[in-house]
Amino acid sequence: MRKFLVILRPALACFAVMSLLCGVVYTALATGAAQLLFPAEANGSMIRVTLSDGSVREYGSALIAQEFTKPEYLIGRPGEVSNLSPTSEEQAKLLQERIDWWHSFDPENKADLPADLISASGSGVDPNISPEAAEYQVARIATSRGISQDDVREVIAQHTTERFLGFLGEPVVNVLKVNLALDGLLG
């Protein structure tokens, strides 16, 4: 038994030291550095708006999709994610259901439906859509709100992020920010 404890003691000591270093010290340093260097991101990239009475209200994260289904709002990507094969009949049926929904939701719009309005992102919480998907919705939003299409396009342009370094990625439109701006809550 004594021989067993002699072998076990260094293993337990190593376990305790590594747990303290990796589980407590490293976590505290990483969290502290994130709070110091990137406080908004470390706290969820929340969109906060100061209201006319001086109070501050949080409307959601700029990094997580919110669901909008009213005609006066920009609508993002579908939230449900599936593991279906792109060539499966079930996937084709799901995509057709989404296409049918869009056609019934906005029957006046005869333009080609952008792919990102019918296909979910890998995570199901993508807060952005393509500028083409935003443009597809401009007429409906303008009509629902009683404003010009140019006014809607201006708001969309204000909340469009261009390619990183001018060549990496694609331009994207943040759905939540556009909708808050359309409601007059964001500039």
MODELLER restraints for C-alpha pairs under 7 A, 6 or more apart:
rsr = mdl.restraints
at = mdl.atoms
rsr.add(forms.Gaussian(group=physical.xy_distance, feature=features.Distance(at['CA:34:A'], at['CA:42:A']), mean=5.77, stdev=0.5))
rsr.add(forms.Gaussian(group=physical.xy_distance, feature=features.Distance(at['CA:35:A'], at['CA:42:A']), mean=5.83, stdev=0.5))
rsr.add(forms.Gaussian(group=physical.xy_distance, feature=features.Distance(at['CA:44:A'], at['CA:61:A']), mean=6.17, stdev=0.5))
rsr.add(forms.Gaussian(group=physical.xy_distance, feature=features.Distance(at['CA:45:A'], at['CA:61:A']), mean=5.30, stdev=0.5))
rsr.add(forms.Gaussian(group=physical.xy_distance, feature=features.Distance(at['CA:45:A'], at['CA:62:A']), mean=5.71, stdev=0.5))
rsr.add(forms.Gaussian(group=physical.xy_distance, feature=features.Distance(at['CA:45:A'], at['CA:63:A']), mean=6.63, stdev=0.5))
rsr.add(forms.Gaussian(group=physical.xy_distance, feature=features.Distance(at['CA:46:A'], at['CA:58:A']), mean=6.53, stdev=0.5))
rsr.add(forms.Gaussian(group=physical.xy_distance, feature=features.Distance(at['CA:46:A'], at['CA:60:A']), mean=5.53, stdev=0.5))
rsr.add(forms.Gaussian(group=physical.xy_distance, feature=features.Distance(at['CA:46:A'], at['CA:61:A']), mean=4.22, stdev=0.5))
rsr.add(forms.Gaussian(group=physical.xy_distance, feature=features.Distance(at['CA:46:A'], at['CA:62:A']), mean=6.15, stdev=0.5))
rsr.add(forms.Gaussian(group=physical.xy_distance, feature=features.Distance(at['CA:47:A'], at['CA:58:A']), mean=5.72, stdev=0.5))
rsr.add(forms.Gaussian(group=physical.xy_distance, feature=features.Distance(at['CA:47:A'], at['CA:59:A']), mean=5.71, stdev=0.5))
rsr.add(forms.Gaussian(group=physical.xy_distance, feature=features.Distance(at['CA:47:A'], at['CA:60:A']), mean=5.73, stdev=0.5))
rsr.add(forms.Gaussian(group=physical.xy_distance, feature=features.Distance(at['CA:47:A'], at['CA:61:A']), mean=5.76, stdev=0.5))
rsr.add(forms.Gaussian(group=physical.xy_distance, feature=features.Distance(at['CA:47:A'], at['CA:62:A']), mean=6.28, stdev=0.5))
rsr.add(forms.Gaussian(group=physical.xy_distance, feature=features.Distance(at['CA:48:A'], at['CA:56:A']), mean=6.38, stdev=0.5))
rsr.add(forms.Gaussian(group=physical.xy_distance, feature=features.Distance(at['CA:48:A'], at['CA:57:A']), mean=5.54, stdev=0.5))
rsr.add(forms.Gaussian(group=physical.xy_distance, feature=features.Distance(at['CA:48:A'], at['CA:58:A']), mean=4.46, stdev=0.5))
rsr.add(forms.Gaussian(group=physical.xy_distance, feature=features.Distance(at['CA:48:A'], at['CA:59:A']), mean=6.36, stdev=0.5))
rsr.add(forms.Gaussian(group=physical.xy_distance, feature=features.Distance(at['CA:49:A'], at['CA:56:A']), mean=5.52, stdev=0.5))
rsr.add(forms.Gaussian(group=physical.xy_distance, feature=features.Distance(at['CA:49:A'], at['CA:57:A']), mean=5.39, stdev=0.5))
rsr.add(forms.Gaussian(group=physical.xy_distance, feature=features.Distance(at['CA:49:A'], at['CA:58:A']), mean=6.46, stdev=0.5))
rsr.add(forms.Gaussian(group=physical.xy_distance, feature=features.Distance(at['CA:49:A'], at['CA:185:A']), mean=6.67, stdev=0.5))
rsr.add(forms.Gaussian(group=physical.xy_distance, feature=features.Distance(at['CA:50:A'], at['CA:56:A']), mean=4.37, stdev=0.5))
rsr.add(forms.Gaussian(group=physical.xy_distance, feature=features.Distance(at['CA:50:A'], at['CA:57:A']), mean=6.46, stdev=0.5))
rsr.add(forms.Gaussian(group=physical.xy_distance, feature=features.Distance(at['CA:62:A'], at['CA:127:A']), mean=6.79, stdev=0.5))
rsr.add(forms.Gaussian(group=physical.xy_distance, feature=features.Distance(at['CA:62:A'], at['CA:176:A']), mean=6.95, stdev=0.5))
rsr.add(forms.Gaussian(group=physical.xy_distance, feature=features.Distance(at['CA:63:A'], at['CA:127:A']), mean=5.73, stdev=0.5))
rsr.add(forms.Gaussian(group=physical.xy_distance, feature=features.Distance(at['CA:64:A'], at['CA:125:A']), mean=5.25, stdev=0.5))
rsr.add(forms.Gaussian(group=physical.xy_distance, feature=features.Distance(at['CA:64:A'], at['CA:126:A']), mean=6.04, stdev=0.5))
rsr.add(forms.Gaussian(group=physical.xy_distance, feature=features.Distance(at['CA:64:A'], at['CA:127:A']), mean=5.11, stdev=0.5))
rsr.add(forms.Gaussian(group=physical.xy_distance, feature=features.Distance(at['CA:65:A'], at['CA:125:A']), mean=4.80, stdev=0.5))
rsr.add(forms.Gaussian(group=physical.xy_distance, feature=features.Distance(at['CA:65:A'], at['CA:126:A']), mean=5.40, stdev=0.5))
rsr.add(forms.Gaussian(group=physical.xy_distance, feature=features.Distance(at['CA:65:A'], at['CA:127:A']), mean=3.94, stdev=0.5))
rsr.add(forms.Gaussian(group=physical.xy_distance, feature=features.Distance(at['CA:66:A'], at['CA:176:A']), mean=6.66, stdev=0.5))
rsr.add(forms.Gaussian(group=physical.xy_distance, feature=features.Distance(at['CA:68:A'], at['CA:75:A']), mean=5.42, stdev=0.5))
rsr.add(forms.Gaussian(group=physical.xy_distance, feature=features.Distance(at['CA:69:A'], at['CA:75:A']), mean=6.36, stdev=0.5))
rsr.add(forms.Gaussian(group=physical.xy_distance, feature=features.Distance(at['CA:71:A'], at['CA:140:A']), mean=6.54, stdev=0.5))
rsr.add(forms.Gaussian(group=physical.xy_distance, feature=features.Distance(at['CA:71:A'], at['CA:141:A']), mean=6.13, stdev=0.5))
rsr.add(forms.Gaussian(group=physical.xy_distance, feature=features.Distance(at['CA:71:A'], at['CA:144:A']), mean=6.20, stdev=0.5))
rsr.add(forms.Gaussian(group=physical.xy_distance, feature=features.Distance(at['CA:72:A'], at['CA:141:A']), mean=4.63, stdev=0.5))
rsr.add(forms.Gaussian(group=physical.xy_distance, feature=features.Distance(at['CA:72:A'], at['CA:144:A']), mean=5.05, stdev=0.5))
rsr.add(forms.Gaussian(group=physical.xy_distance, feature=features.Distance(at['CA:72:A'], at['CA:145:A']), mean=5.86, stdev=0.5))
rsr.add(forms.Gaussian(group=physical.xy_distance, feature=features.Distance(at['CA:73:A'], at['CA:141:A']), mean=6.14, stdev=0.5))
rsr.add(forms.Gaussian(group=physical.xy_distance, feature=features.Distance(at['CA:73:A'], at['CA:179:A']), mean=5.83, stdev=0.5))
rsr.add(forms.Gaussian(group=physical.xy_distance, feature=features.Distance(at['CA:74:A'], at['CA:134:A']), mean=6.92, stdev=0.5))
rsr.add(forms.Gaussian(group=physical.xy_distance, feature=features.Distance(at['CA:74:A'], at['CA:137:A']), mean=6.65, stdev=0.5))
rsr.add(forms.Gaussian(group=physical.xy_distance, feature=features.Distance(at['CA:74:A'], at['CA:175:A']), mean=6.12, stdev=0.5))
rsr.add(forms.Gaussian(group=physical.xy_distance, feature=features.Distance(at['CA:74:A'], at['CA:179:A']), mean=6.26, stdev=0.5))
rsr.add(forms.Gaussian(group=physical.xy_distance, feature=features.Distance(at['CA:75:A'], at['CA:175:A']), mean=6.84, stdev=0.5))
rsr.add(forms.Gaussian(group=physical.xy_distance, feature=features.Distance(at['CA:76:A'], at['CA:117:A']), mean=6.56, stdev=0.5))
rsr.add(forms.Gaussian(group=physical.xy_distance, feature=features.Distance(at['CA:76:A'], at['CA:128:A']), mean=6.80, stdev=0.5))
rsr.add(forms.Gaussian(group=physical.xy_distance, feature=features.Distance(at['CA:76:A'], at['CA:129:A']), mean=6.08, stdev=0.5))
rsr.add(forms.Gaussian(group=physical.xy_distance, feature=features.Distance(at['CA:76:A'], at['CA:175:A']), mean=6.13, stdev=0.5))
rsr.add(forms.Gaussian(group=physical.xy_distance, feature=features.Distance(at['CA:77:A'], at['CA:116:A']), mean=5.98, stdev=0.5))
rsr.add(forms.Gaussian(group=physical.xy_distance, feature=features.Distance(at['CA:77:A'], at['CA:117:A']), mean=4.94, stdev=0.5))
rsr.add(forms.Gaussian(group=physical.xy_distance, feature=features.Distance(at['CA:77:A'], at['CA:118:A']), mean=6.70, stdev=0.5))
rsr.add(forms.Gaussian(group=physical.xy_distance, feature=features.Distance(at['CA:77:A'], at['CA:119:A']), mean=6.75, stdev=0.5))
rsr.add(forms.Gaussian(group=physical.xy_distance, feature=features.Distance(at['CA:77:A'], at['CA:120:A']), mean=5.77, stdev=0.5))
rsr.add(forms.Gaussian(group=physical.xy_distance, feature=features.Distance(at['CA:77:A'], at['CA:129:A']), mean=6.74, stdev=0.5))
rsr.add(forms.Gaussian(group=physical.xy_distance, feature=features.Distance(at['CA:78:A'], at['CA:117:A']), mean=6.72, stdev=0.5))
rsr.add(forms.Gaussian(group=physical.xy_distance, feature=features.Distance(at['CA:78:A'], at['CA:118:A']), mean=6.42, stdev=0.5))
rsr.add(forms.Gaussian(group=physical.xy_distance, feature=features.Distance(at['CA:78:A'], at['CA:119:A']), mean=6.43, stdev=0.5))
rsr.add(forms.Gaussian(group=physical.xy_distance, feature=features.Distance(at['CA:78:A'], at['CA:120:A']), mean=4.94, stdev=0.5))
rsr.add(forms.Gaussian(group=physical.xy_distance, feature=features.Distance(at['CA:79:A'], at['CA:120:A']), mean=6.08, stdev=0.5))
rsr.add(forms.Gaussian(group=physical.xy_distance, feature=features.Distance(at['CA:79:A'], at['CA:124:A']), mean=4.59, stdev=0.5))
rsr.add(forms.Gaussian(group=physical.xy_distance, feature=features.Distance(at['CA:79:A'], at['CA:125:A']), mean=6.12, stdev=0.5))
rsr.add(forms.Gaussian(group=physical.xy_distance, feature=features.Distance(at['CA:80:A'], at['CA:120:A']), mean=6.49, stdev=0.5))
rsr.add(forms.Gaussian(group=physical.xy_distance, feature=features.Distance(at['CA:80:A'], at['CA:124:A']), mean=5.71, stdev=0.5))
rsr.add(forms.Gaussian(group=physical.xy_distance, feature=features.Distance(at['CA:81:A'], at['CA:120:A']), mean=5.83, stdev=0.5))
rsr.add(forms.Gaussian(group=physical.xy_distance, feature=features.Distance(at['CA:81:A'], at['CA:122:A']), mean=6.89, stdev=0.5))
rsr.add(forms.Gaussian(group=physical.xy_distance, feature=features.Distance(at['CA:81:A'], at['CA:124:A']), mean=5.43, stdev=0.5))
rsr.add(forms.Gaussian(group=physical.xy_distance, feature=features.Distance(at['CA:84:A'], at['CA:91:A']), mean=5.87, stdev=0.5))
rsr.add(forms.Gaussian(group=physical.xy_distance, feature=features.Distance(at['CA:85:A'], at['CA:91:A']), mean=6.73, stdev=0.5))
rsr.add(forms.Gaussian(group=physical.xy_distance, feature=features.Distance(at['CA:95:A'], at['CA:118:A']), mean=6.11, stdev=0.5))
rsr.add(forms.Gaussian(group=physical.xy_distance, feature=features.Distance(at['CA:98:A'], at['CA:118:A']), mean=5.56, stdev=0.5))
rsr.add(forms.Gaussian(group=physical.xy_distance, feature=features.Distance(at['CA:99:A'], at['CA:118:A']), mean=6.50, stdev=0.5))
rsr.add(forms.Gaussian(group=physical.xy_distance, feature=features.Distance(at['CA:114:A'], at['CA:132:A']), mean=6.62, stdev=0.5))
rsr.add(forms.Gaussian(group=physical.xy_distance, feature=features.Distance(at['CA:114:A'], at['CA:133:A']), mean=5.43, stdev=0.5))
rsr.add(forms.Gaussian(group=physical.xy_distance, feature=features.Distance(at['CA:116:A'], at['CA:129:A']), mean=6.67, stdev=0.5))
rsr.add(forms.Gaussian(group=physical.xy_distance, feature=features.Distance(at['CA:116:A'], at['CA:133:A']), mean=6.91, stdev=0.5))
rsr.add(forms.Gaussian(group=physical.xy_distance, feature=features.Distance(at['CA:117:A'], at['CA:133:A']), mean=6.55, stdev=0.5))
rsr.add(forms.Gaussian(group=physical.xy_distance, feature=features.Distance(at['CA:127:A'], at['CA:174:A']), mean=5.86, stdev=0.5))
rsr.add(forms.Gaussian(group=physical.xy_distance, feature=features.Distance(at['CA:127:A'], at['CA:175:A']), mean=6.14, stdev=0.5))
rsr.add(forms.Gaussian(group=physical.xy_distance, feature=features.Distance(at['CA:128:A'], at['CA:172:A']), mean=5.73, stdev=0.5))
rsr.add(forms.Gaussian(group=physical.xy_distance, feature=features.Distance(at['CA:128:A'], at['CA:173:A']), mean=5.17, stdev=0.5))
rsr.add(forms.Gaussian(group=physical.xy_distance, feature=features.Distance(at['CA:128:A'], at['CA:174:A']), mean=4.51, stdev=0.5))
rsr.add(forms.Gaussian(group=physical.xy_distance, feature=features.Distance(at['CA:128:A'], at['CA:175:A']), mean=5.76, stdev=0.5))
rsr.add(forms.Gaussian(group=physical.xy_distance, feature=features.Distance(at['CA:129:A'], at['CA:172:A']), mean=5.59, stdev=0.5))
rsr.add(forms.Gaussian(group=physical.xy_distance, feature=features.Distance(at['CA:129:A'], at['CA:173:A']), mean=5.29, stdev=0.5))
rsr.add(forms.Gaussian(group=physical.xy_distance, feature=features.Distance(at['CA:129:A'], at['CA:174:A']), mean=6.73, stdev=0.5))
rsr.add(forms.Gaussian(group=physical.xy_distance, feature=features.Distance(at['CA:129:A'], at['CA:175:A']), mean=6.98, stdev=0.5))
rsr.add(forms.Gaussian(group=physical.xy_distance, feature=features.Distance(at['CA:130:A'], at['CA:171:A']), mean=6.59, stdev=0.5))
rsr.add(forms.Gaussian(group=physical.xy_distance, feature=features.Distance(at['CA:130:A'], at['CA:172:A']), mean=4.91, stdev=0.5))
rsr.add(forms.Gaussian(group=physical.xy_distance, feature=features.Distance(at['CA:130:A'], at['CA:173:A']), mean=5.97, stdev=0.5))
rsr.add(forms.Gaussian(group=physical.xy_distance, feature=features.Distance(at['CA:131:A'], at['CA:171:A']), mean=6.90, stdev=0.5))
rsr.add(forms.Gaussian(group=physical.xy_distance, feature=features.Distance(at['CA:131:A'], at['CA:172:A']), mean=6.09, stdev=0.5))
rsr.add(forms.Gaussian(group=physical.xy_distance, feature=features.Distance(at['CA:131:A'], at['CA:173:A']), mean=6.03, stdev=0.5))
rsr.add(forms.Gaussian(group=physical.xy_distance, feature=features.Distance(at['CA:138:A'], at['CA:149:A']), mean=6.03, stdev=0.5))
rsr.add(forms.Gaussian(group=physical.xy_distance, feature=features.Distance(at['CA:138:A'], at['CA:152:A']), mean=6.26, stdev=0.5))
rsr.add(forms.Gaussian(group=physical.xy_distance, feature=features.Distance(at['CA:138:A'], at['CA:153:A']), mean=6.86, stdev=0.5))
rsr.add(forms.Gaussian(group=physical.xy_distance, feature=features.Distance(at['CA:139:A'], at['CA:149:A']), mean=5.99, stdev=0.5))
rsr.add(forms.Gaussian(group=physical.xy_distance, feature=features.Distance(at['CA:142:A'], at['CA:148:A']), mean=5.55, stdev=0.5))
rsr.add(forms.Gaussian(group=physical.xy_distance, feature=features.Distance(at['CA:142:A'], at['CA:149:A']), mean=5.26, stdev=0.5))
rsr.add(forms.Gaussian(group=physical.xy_distance, feature=features.Distance(at['CA:142:A'], at['CA:152:A']), mean=6.34, stdev=0.5))
rsr.add(forms.Gaussian(group=physical.xy_distance, feature=features.Distance(at['CA:155:A'], at['CA:178:A']), mean=6.25, stdev=0.5))
rsr.add(forms.Gaussian(group=physical.xy_distance, feature=features.Distance(at['CA:155:A'], at['CA:181:A']), mean=6.74, stdev=0.5))
rsr.add(forms.Gaussian(group=physical.xy_distance, feature=features.Distance(at['CA:156:A'], at['CA:173:A']), mean=6.82, stdev=0.5))
rsr.add(forms.Gaussian(group=physical.xy_distance, feature=features.Distance(at['CA:156:A'], at['CA:178:A']), mean=5.89, stdev=0.5))
rsr.add(forms.Gaussian(group=physical.xy_distance, feature=features.Distance(at['CA:159:A'], at['CA:173:A']), mean=5.84, stdev=0.5))
rsr.add(forms.Gaussian(group=physical.xy_distance, feature=features.Distance(at['CA:159:A'], at['CA:174:A']), mean=6.03, stdev=0.5))
rsr.add(forms.Gaussian(group=physical.xy_distance, feature=features.Distance(at['CA:159:A'], at['CA:177:A']), mean=6.49, stdev=0.5))
rsr.add(forms.Gaussian(group=physical.xy_distance, feature=features.Distance(at['CA:159:A'], at['CA:178:A']), mean=6.13, stdev=0.5))
rsr.add(forms.Gaussian(group=physical.xy_distance, feature=features.Distance(at['CA:160:A'], at['CA:171:A']), mean=6.72, stdev=0.5))
rsr.add(forms.Gaussian(group=physical.xy_distance, feature=features.Distance(at['CA:160:A'], at['CA:172:A']), mean=5.49, stdev=0.5))
rsr.add(forms.Gaussian(group=physical.xy_distance, feature=features.Distance(at['CA:160:A'], at['CA:173:A']), mean=4.33, stdev=0.5))
rsr.add(forms.Gaussian(group=physical.xy_distance, feature=features.Distance(at['CA:160:A'], at['CA:174:A']), mean=6.58, stdev=0.5))
rsr.add(forms.Gaussian(group=physical.xy_distance, feature=features.Distance(at['CA:161:A'], at['CA:171:A']), mean=5.49, stdev=0.5))
rsr.add(forms.Gaussian(group=physical.xy_distance, feature=features.Distance(at['CA:161:A'], at['CA:172:A']), mean=5.34, stdev=0.5))
rsr.add(forms.Gaussian(group=physical.xy_distance, feature=features.Distance(at['CA:161:A'], at['CA:173:A']), mean=6.34, stdev=0.5))
rsr.add(forms.Gaussian(group=physical.xy_distance, feature=features.Distance(at['CA:162:A'], at['CA:170:A']), mean=6.83, stdev=0.5))
rsr.add(forms.Gaussian(group=physical.xy_distance, feature=features.Distance(at['CA:162:A'], at['CA:171:A']), mean=4.33, stdev=0.5))
rsr.add(forms.Gaussian(group=physical.xy_distance, feature=features.Distance(at['CA:162:A'], at['CA:172:A']), mean=6.69, stdev=0.5))
rsr.add(forms.Gaussian(group=physical.xy_distance, feature=features.Distance(at['CA:163:A'], at['CA:169:A']), mean=5.33, stdev=0.5))
rsr.add(forms.Gaussian(group=physical.xy_distance, feature=features.Distance(at['CA:163:A'], at['CA:170:A']), mean=5.18, stdev=0.5))
rsr.add(forms.Gaussian(group=physical.xy_distance, feature=features.Distance(at['CA:163:A'], at['CA:171:A']), mean=5.21, stdev=0.5))
rsr.add(forms.Gaussian(group=physical.xy_distance, feature=features.Distance(at['CA:180:A'], at['CA:186:A']), mean=5.58, stdev=0.5))
rsr.add(forms.Gaussian(group=physical.xy_distance, feature=features.Distance(at['CA:181:A'], at['CA:187:A']), mean=5.88, stdev=0.5))
